[in-house]
Structures are given as C-alpha cells and as structure tokens.
C-alpha cells in the first residue's frame, strides 16, 4: 500500500483523514484506486479525465511530472502527496 497525504482543503472528501492508503503499480492506477475508495475526491482532482492542471502530485517529494507523470511507477512504502494550487489574495 502507498500512503497518500491529504491536504486540509481535501480532507472533507476523506472523512477528515490527513493520510489514507491506496494501491497501484503506477501513479495513475494509484489515483484511480484512491478515488474509488474516496469518490468525492474525483471531482476535486480530475478535469476532463486527467489530473487537473492546478493539482500537483509528488511521490516521495518529487514532482511526478519529472518521474514519468501518471505512468511513474510506485512501490509499497512510498508516500504520495496531493497539493492543489491555491489562488487568492487582495484585489
């Protein structure tokens, strides 16, 4: 199993959990498993069938885009971190 860290902005979708588990051989399969376990996350993470542009995904601290994207391999014991970009500020 892979540990998935959930940021505060997405914890409502995981019942308040800071960390959950998911399984898969690649980042894409892992995210599919994660959203099957926590269906409310799908709309918050995906857009048009792909991970939304504003969602950053890190595997053991490394941006998955540099590791092969959704095809990046994962192994038991690793940690996936989801970080949706935040916007805002003063007008």
N, C-alpha and C positions, 0 to 999 in steps of 0.2 A: 504494500500500500504506500501511497505517496501522501504526505501531509500537504494540505492546501491552507495557506494563511488567508484569512478573510478580513479585509479592511472594515473599519467601522461603518462605512457607507453601504456595505453589502450584508451586514450581519443580520438584518431583519429577515433576509431571504434564507438564512441558515439557522433560524431559530435563536439567534443571538450568539452562535458559536464563533469564537475567534479563529478556530482551526478545525478543519474537517478532514476526512480521508477520502481518497478516490483512487481508482486503479486504471492502468492503461500502459501500453508499451511506448506510446508517443504522447506529446503534449496534446494533440488534437483528440486522441482517444480518451485521454485522461479528462479533458474538459467535457467531452460527451458524457462520460461516466459521472462526473461531478454534477452536471446539470440534470442528469437522470435522477440522481439522489436528491437534488435540491432544485426542482423545476423552476422555481421563481428566479433563479439566477440566470436562466437562459436569456430572458429579455433584457437583463442588465449587462450581459457580457457580449451577446452576439447581435450583429446587424447584417441583414441580407445573407444569412448563413455562414458568416465568418466572424471572427472576433472583431468587435468594434474597434475602429481606429483610435478611440480615446482610452482603450483598455490596454494597459501594459502588463505583460506576463513575464515573470522572472523564474528561472529554475536555478536553485541554489545561488541566488544573487546575480545571475547572468541573464540579460535580456534574451528571450528565446528567439528573437529575430536574428541574432548572431549565431544561434546554435542550429538553425535549420527551420525555424518557425514551427508550425503545427506538426511537422514531421520530426522534430527533435526527439530523440529517444529519452525515455525516463526510466529510472530503476528504483526499486524499493529503497526506502530510506531518504530519498531526496525530498526537498521542500519546494513547492510551487507557491509563488506569491502573486496575488492579483492586485493591481493598482490602477483603478480607474482614475484618469486625469481629472483634476478639479479645476473649475473655472470660477471666475468671480472677481470681486474687487470693487473698487469705487469707480463710479462713472464720472 
